[in-house]
Amino acid sequence: MFSVIIPSFNRAPMLKTAVGSALGQTFKDMEVIVIDDGSTDGTAALLNAYEDDRFSFISTGNRGVSSSRNLGLKISKGAYIAFLDSDDRWTENKLELAARYIELFPDISIFHTEEIWHKNGFVLKQLKKHKKPSGHVYRDALPLCCIGMSTVVIKRSVFDDIGVFDETFEACEDYDLWLRASFKYEVKLIPEYLTVKDGGRNDQLSSKIWGLDRFRIKALEKILLSGVLSAEDRSATILELRKKCGIFAKGAIKRGRPEEAEFYASLPGRYT
């Protein structure tokens, strides 16, 4: 029923926890696929030690998380895909509850769960803006990535419809995916804390790349140019584009990049 796809790069100790949380699920009808994205930290030895028939892995060159997830999608067999980042973990009943909700709501193709955030050993308090949405969530997905990648269970046919991860995105590839999915598909929240995220480390993309909003801006432009949005959703998207471009332009000025600031400040005008 489920294909669990775990991309990983140089996270052997955390990867062991992630894989253990997947293989330890109370719901057993699944496969677990790890895509080792060119790790050099002993990940291969760790993966070779697993003898569970439900487990497999592929080692590739270092091509990025989108490429890893897409490869996992290509070789997976499950009717539903459950992504799990290598530094996250699930409670043991995550897939059991997901299967129950799939049975209760057969017309829904995307499910996600509440999540607990850990940072430097502490549990982070989530703000009102982080409240997980349910239903037609496209406009909730505009300000920030409102669906956590490790929380989601998504019907395979959704990818056949909207496409896979855009490998041209250095970061925020999940934001791009959820824009493309949520304008068309209803999302159902499983209101249980079934995913645990661990953050605040230097190996995370969010701590390595300055100006993540430029990738979100790219995603907003992409969906505006696709021509799929209703007039109301297009207006909401342009408004969010203005906000993000304004914030990015101010940041570029502070960093002594006036030409970049001018480009982003003027960019929303193309769509009005």
C-alpha positions as CSV (number, residue, x, y, z in Angstrom):
1,M,0.0,0.0,0.0
2,F,2.7,2.5,1.0
3,S,6.1,3.3,-0.5
4,V,8.3,5.2,2.0
5,I,10.9,7.2,0.3
6,I,13.9,8.5,2.3
7,P,16.5,10.7,0.6
8,S,19.8,11.1,2.5
9,F,23.2,12.8,2.2
10,N,25.8,12.3,4.9
11,R,23.4,11.8,7.8
12,A,24.2,8.2,8.8
13,P,23.3,8.5,12.6
14,M,20.0,10.3,12.0
15,L,19.2,8.1,9.0
16,K,19.3,5.0,11.2
17,T,16.6,6.6,13.4
18,A,14.5,7.5,10.4
19,V,14.7,4.1,8.8
20,G,14.0,2.5,12.2
21,S,10.8,4.6,12.6
22,A,9.6,3.5,9.2
23,L,10.4,-0.2,9.5
24,G,8.9,-0.2,13.0
25,Q,5.5,0.9,11.9
26,T,2.5,-1.1,13.2
27,F,1.1,-1.1,9.7
28,K,3.3,-3.6,7.7
29,D,2.1,-3.4,4.1
30,M,4.9,-1.1,2.8
31,E,8.3,-0.9,1.3
32,V,11.1,1.5,2.5
33,I,13.4,2.9,-0.1
34,V,16.5,5.0,0.8
35,I,18.2,7.0,-1.9
36,D,21.8,7.7,-0.8
37,D,22.7,10.9,-2.6
38,G,26.4,10.4,-2.8
39,S,27.1,10.2,1.0
40,T,30.8,9.8,2.2
41,D,30.1,9.2,5.9
42,G,29.6,5.5,6.1
43,T,26.0,5.6,5.0
44,A,26.6,2.7,2.6
45,A,27.8,0.4,5.4
46,L,24.7,1.3,7.5
47,L,22.3,0.5,4.6
48,N,24.0,-2.8,3.7
49,A,23.3,-4.0,7.3
50,Y,19.5,-4.1,6.9
51,E,18.1,-7.5,6.1
52,D,14.4,-6.7,6.1
53,D,12.7,-7.8,2.8
54,R,10.7,-4.5,2.8
55,F,13.9,-2.5,2.7
56,S,16.0,-1.4,-0.3
57,F,18.4,1.4,-1.2
58,I,20.2,2.9,-4.2
59,S,23.4,4.9,-4.0
60,T,23.8,7.7,-6.6
61,G,26.0,10.7,-7.3
62,N,25.3,13.8,-5.3
63,R,22.4,15.2,-7.4
64,G,20.2,16.8,-4.7
65,V,17.1,16.0,-2.8
66,S,14.6,16.5,-5.7
67,S,16.5,14.0,-7.9
68,S,16.6,11.5,-5.0
69,R,12.9,11.8,-4.4
70,N,12.1,11.5,-8.1
71,L,14.3,8.4,-8.4
72,G,12.4,6.9,-5.4
73,L,9.1,7.6,-7.1
74,K,10.3,6.0,-10.3
75,I,11.3,2.7,-8.7
76,S,8.6,2.5,-6.0
77,K,5.5,0.3,-6.2
78,G,3.1,1.5,-3.6
79,A,-0.3,3.0,-4.3
80,Y,0.5,5.8,-1.8
81,I,3.8,7.6,-1.3
82,A,5.0,8.6,2.2
83,F,8.1,10.8,2.2
84,L,10.4,10.9,5.2
85,D,13.4,13.1,5.5
86,S,16.5,11.5,6.9
87,D,16.6,13.8,9.9
88,D,13.0,13.2,10.9
89,R,11.1,10.3,12.4
90,W,7.5,9.0,12.8
91,T,5.6,7.6,15.7
92,E,4.9,3.9,15.2
93,N,1.3,4.4,14.2
94,K,1.8,7.0,11.5
95,L,0.9,4.7,8.6
96,E,-1.8,2.8,10.5
97,L,-3.7,6.1,11.0
98,A,-3.0,7.2,7.4
99,A,-4.5,3.9,6.1
100,R,-7.5,4.4,8.3
101,Y,-8.0,8.0,6.9
102,I,-7.6,6.7,3.4
103,E,-10.4,4.3,4.0
104,L,-12.6,6.9,5.6
105,F,-12.0,9.5,2.9
106,P,-11.6,7.7,-0.4
107,D,-12.0,10.8,-2.5
108,I,-9.0,12.5,-0.9
109,S,-5.6,12.0,-2.5
110,I,-3.3,14.0,-0.1
111,F,-3.1,13.6,3.7
112,H,-0.8,15.2,6.2
113,T,-0.3,15.1,10.0
114,E,0.6,17.4,12.8
115,E,4.3,17.5,13.7
116,I,6.5,18.2,16.7
117,W,9.6,20.4,16.1
118,H,12.8,19.9,17.9
119,K,15.7,22.4,17.8
120,N,18.9,22.0,19.7
121,G,17.3,19.6,22.1
122,F,14.2,21.8,22.8
123,V,10.6,21.5,21.6
124,L,9.7,24.6,19.6
125,K,6.4,26.3,20.1
126,Q,4.5,26.6,16.8
127,L,2.9,30.0,16.0
128,K,-0.6,30.6,14.7
129,K,0.7,30.9,11.1
130,H,2.1,27.3,11.4
131,K,-1.4,25.8,12.1
132,K,-1.8,22.9,9.7
133,P,-4.6,23.5,7.2
134,S,-7.2,21.1,5.8
135,G,-9.5,21.3,2.8
136,H,-8.7,23.6,-0.2
137,V,-5.4,24.9,1.1
138,Y,-3.9,26.7,-1.9
139,R,-4.0,30.1,-0.4
140,D,-2.7,28.7,2.9
141,A,0.3,27.4,0.9
142,L,1.2,30.8,-0.6
143,P,2.9,32.5,2.5
144,L,4.8,29.4,3.6
145,C,5.2,25.7,3.1
146,C,2.2,24.6,5.1
147,I,2.6,20.8,4.4
148,G,5.6,19.2,5.9
149,M,7.3,16.8,3.6
150,S,7.7,14.1,6.3
151,T,4.1,14.4,7.3
152,V,2.5,13.7,4.0
153,V,0.9,10.6,2.4
154,I,0.0,11.2,-1.2
155,K,-1.7,9.0,-3.8
156,R,0.7,8.1,-6.6
157,S,-1.7,9.3,-9.3
158,V,-1.2,12.9,-8.1
159,F,2.3,12.8,-9.5
160,D,1.1,11.5,-12.8
161,D,-1.2,14.5,-12.9
162,I,0.9,17.4,-11.7
163,G,4.4,16.1,-12.3
164,V,7.3,15.3,-9.9
165,F,9.8,17.5,-8.0
166,D,11.4,20.2,-10.1
167,E,15.1,19.5,-10.1
168,T,16.0,23.0,-11.1
169,F,15.1,24.2,-7.6
170,E,18.2,24.4,-5.3
171,A,15.8,24.7,-2.3
172,C,12.0,25.1,-1.6
173,E,11.2,22.3,-4.1
174,D,8.5,21.3,-1.6
175,Y,6.9,24.7,-1.7
176,D,6.7,24.5,-5.5
177,L,5.2,21.0,-5.3
178,W,2.5,22.0,-2.9
179,L,1.5,25.0,-4.9
180,R,1.0,22.7,-7.9
181,A,-0.9,20.1,-5.9
182,S,-3.0,22.2,-3.6
183,F,-4.7,24.5,-6.3
184,K,-6.2,21.3,-7.7
185,Y,-6.5,18.7,-4.9
186,E,-8.2,18.9,-1.5
187,V,-5.9,18.1,1.4
188,K,-7.0,16.2,4.6
189,L,-5.3,16.8,7.9
190,I,-4.9,13.9,10.3
191,P,-5.0,15.8,13.5
192,E,-2.4,13.8,15.4
193,Y,1.2,14.5,16.1
194,L,2.7,11.6,14.1
195,T,5.9,13.3,12.8
196,V,8.9,14.5,14.7
197,K,11.3,17.0,13.0
198,D,14.8,17.8,14.2
199,G,16.2,21.2,13.1
200,G,18.7,23.9,13.9
201,R,21.7,22.2,12.4
202,N,24.3,23.5,10.0
203,D,23.9,20.7,7.5
204,Q,20.3,21.8,6.6
205,L,19.7,23.7,3.4
206,S,17.9,26.5,5.2
207,S,21.1,27.3,7.1
208,K,23.4,27.1,4.0
209,I,21.5,29.2,1.4
210,W,20.9,32.9,1.7
211,G,17.6,34.3,0.3
212,L,15.4,31.2,0.2
213,D,12.6,33.5,-0.9
214,R,14.1,33.7,-4.4
215,F,13.1,30.1,-4.9
216,R,9.6,30.7,-3.5
217,I,9.4,33.6,-6.0
218,K,10.4,31.3,-8.8
219,A,7.7,28.9,-7.8
220,L,5.1,31.7,-7.7
221,E,6.1,32.8,-11.1
222,K,6.0,29.3,-12.4
223,I,2.4,28.7,-11.3
224,L,1.3,32.2,-12.6
225,L,2.8,31.4,-16.0
226,S,1.1,28.0,-16.1
227,G,-2.3,29.5,-16.6
228,V,-4.1,27.1,-14.4
229,L,-5.3,29.4,-11.6
230,S,-8.7,30.9,-11.2
231,A,-8.9,34.7,-11.3
232,E,-9.2,34.8,-7.5
233,D,-6.3,32.5,-6.9
234,R,-4.2,34.4,-9.4
235,S,-4.9,37.7,-7.6
236,A,-3.9,36.1,-4.3
237,T,-0.7,34.7,-5.9
238,I,0.3,38.1,-7.3
239,L,-0.2,39.7,-3.9
240,E,2.0,37.1,-2.3
241,L,4.6,37.6,-5.0
242,R,4.6,41.3,-4.2
243,K,5.2,40.6,-0.6
244,K,8.0,38.2,-1.1
245,C,9.7,40.3,-3.8
246,G,9.6,43.3,-1.5
247,I,11.2,41.4,1.4
248,F,13.9,40.0,-0.9
249,A,14.6,43.4,-2.4
250,K,15.2,44.9,1.1
251,G,17.5,42.0,2.0
252,A,19.5,42.5,-1.3
253,I,19.9,46.2,-0.5
254,K,21.3,45.4,3.0
255,R,23.7,43.0,1.4
256,G,25.0,45.6,-1.1
257,R,23.2,44.1,-4.2
258,P,21.3,47.1,-5.7
259,E,20.8,45.6,-9.1
260,E,19.3,42.4,-7.7
261,A,17.1,44.5,-5.4
262,E,15.9,46.6,-8.4
263,F,15.1,43.4,-10.4
264,Y,13.0,41.8,-7.7
265,A,11.2,45.1,-6.7
266,S,10.0,45.5,-10.3
267,L,9.3,41.8,-11.0
268,P,5.6,41.7,-9.8
269,G,4.7,44.4,-12.4
270,R,5.1,41.7,-15.1
271,Y,2.0,40.0,-13.8
272,T,-0.3,43.0,-13.3
